[in-house]
C-alpha cells in the first residue's frame, strides 16, 4: 500500500515538471541546433531575457512581408537592432530559420526557398554527432558556433544593419580605408538598405562619419576624454568611447564603447540620415533620445564651404573667418556659400620674404567644432604654435591637454561655432590684419577719451556758471514785479530800512519809465503775496497791495 501511494503522488509531480520544462524550452530557449528549426511565431530569447530573435513585420508595412530580426525583449513597439533578410522578405507566415548541412544559418520561405544565409565557407564538418549551434546572448549578439561551446564561425555584431550597441567593435583597415559600416533603413517601414551609412573615417582620423551615398553628410569630430568633440550635447551616460590604434599607419583602428552605467543604450542610424543615441527610461519603459545628429543646418558637413564658419541661429548662418573674404561675393550675398572664402591678405611666407613687413600672428576663434583633416603632432603648446608658425602651408593649430597638438594645412573645412563649449582654434593671419585691429582699438580709445574730456569740461563750466545762472534767475524774477500805483502806508519790516534794496535801473544814463525793485523787497512789502493783500486779478496775473519802507502804498502785479 505504501508503495502504491508513493507512485500515485510521484506521477503528477513528474508530469508537472515535464510540462514546465517543455514550456521553458519552447518559449525561453536561447539556442537553436542543426537538427531543429525555428518556425514563424517561435522565438529565441537570450538567457537574461534582454533580447529576442524571431519573425516580424515592420510597423506600417504589408502584413504579409516577414523578416527575421533581433529586438529588445518585452518592449513595445519593437525596438529592432538587427535584421537578417532585410532586402528579401518572406511572403506569408510559413517561413522558418534553420542551420544548413554546411553549417550556415538560413531563412527559408514556405516552399523551402532560401531568402537569406550567412553564406560563409566553413572548415570541414565537425566530428559525427556534433551540431552547429545558433545562440542569442544578452549583449544582442547572435553567434553561430561550430558546436555547443565550440569555435565562433559567425556573429551578427560583425554584420550589423543600422544599430550600434555597447560591446560592438567598429574596425578600420588603415592601409585600405575599408571598415565596418552601418546602413540605414530605406524608410520607416522598409528595412531594406537605404541611402545613408555610418562608419569610421577611411582617412584614419578616428572620426565617425555619416555619408549620403558616398558624400559626407556629418562628422563627429575627434575623440577626446571618452566623447567626440564635434557633438554639442554630451550626456554623461554617453561618455565611454575608446579608439585603439593598432599597428601604426598600416594597422587596424578599432572603435568601442563601454557604458557609463547599466542603462540600456543604442545608437541607431535612422532612415532620414540622422544618428539617434537613445537610453531606455526604466520608469516609463520607453526610449529617450539624448543625442540626435545632425540636428541643424550647421551640423551638415562643410555647410559654409572652405575657410568659413557656420553660426547657428545667425541670420546668414555662414561667415568668413577673420582675415578671409567671400570668393564669389554675389553668390555669397545670395545665400550660396558653397564657394567658401579666401585670404584677404597672404601671410608673409606667401609673399616675397625679403620684403619688410609685420610678422604673422594667430587669431583665436573661440569655442568651435575643429575643422576636418587635422594632423597630430607630438608637441607641447609652445612647440605647437612654433611649428605652425614655421611651416608656410600651416593655416591653423589647436592644442588641448587631452588632444595634444593638431595642425591644419590648406583650406579649413567644416567649422562650426558652438554656443558654448567647443575648442579654441588659432588661425594664422598676416600681420596687417592685426594692425587693422590695433587701429580700430585706437579709434575707439580716442573717441572714448574725447567723450570723457567733453563731459568733464561741461561739468566744470556748469559749476563755474551756476552762481551767475542763479543771479540771472533772480533778476528774471524781478521783472515779474511791476510798480503800478503809489500811495501811503504803514510801517514796514526792518529789512526795508536799507535803501539799497530798492534799485532803479537805468539805460543809457536815463531812468526807465517805471522803477524796478528786488523780488525780496516786494515779497516783504506784500507779506509774501498773502491772500489778505490780494486786490484782484488782471489778464496776466494777480494784483497785490504792498507798503514800501517809506510808508507809501503800492499795487503790484505778479506776472
C-alpha angles and dihedrals in degrees: 000000000000092000093049090050092051092051092049091055095043097053097063090044093053090046092052093049091048091051093050091048092051092047092051091047093052098043107026107034117130098193139061121200130209093254094057138057134211113231127209104276094035123094144191115231123197116245095256092043094245101122137026134201124206148099121310143166116225117243110269094016128116107281091228092065108092126187133182114233149147121245140166110282117249098003122124129231093038114261101206122201102174139019124195106193096029094148098039117042125193113247111229132357100287096091125120142189118233142164110238127224090261090055101256125135110242138188111212132187125225092276094051094258115150112243097172140357139180082236097200128154106232131192119262115308118278120256119292112286094027117115132198111245132210112207133183114205133195094260089065093252119136113212128199107200130189087234138342105304089359135121117318107241099176139359133191093228088070091051104042128171115203105323133081118201134187108272095040123120119217106198130191127193102219093197094060102020090233119138146151114293133193118218126211124229117262091239139342090277100032118071093190115123110287134200099272131077136180131205147115120310107268088218089068098244091134092237124132115237135194114208130196098211099319096327117105111246103171139356131201099220122235123315118257129167095349096309136080114253095217094064111091098198111058113181113194092236090064097056109104107087117142131186119201112197106199130185102008122260096341099039133087129286118205128193119202137168128215113192119241090223141357095281117128108250133180136178112209127185101220123218089251093061099259126120113230117202107194138174126206112248105222092202098054100023089229134115119259117203110227101169128024118178134217090027102161143015092272091057091063113102115271092344093169101037128237122341094006134108128222113223113198112228095015118131094240096026092206127074131173114246118253110288094021133099134195115282091216109025097191094053091044093054089048091057098257100128099165092104091064125195139299133208116280092205124020116237116254096261090056090057127059102300092211093061112096116243145134119295118257117254142187126259115203116229102195128219105359140147099256117245123263123256098046124169122217120226130185100237143113120246096272093046090047092057092043091050092053092044091052097049111075095206093051108112101179145343139207131197133191132160091246099042100034117202122350124179135184131208125196121357122007108233131197103004117172127187111225120211087225136358119020128121130279116252118206107214119200113228138173115267091245090066089063092044088059088050091053091048090052092052090047091054091050092048094050091047091051092049092050091052091051093048093049091049093050093046091049091049091051094049091048091051092049094048096042093094092047090049090052092051090047090052091051091050088049087055090053091063088062090068113075125178108234105168142004133220144133128292148163135274121314134213117278093253089072092062090086105081091201087078087074110069124186109205118212134190123210089352093301127111118249118245093257129026121246127214135196118270092239092054094050091045088054092046092053094041089249093313092298121190090241089063095047110118100179146296129278133194093276105031149324124309119221134189116235141178120222122216090258090056098256117142118230139182117225128194115206108208 
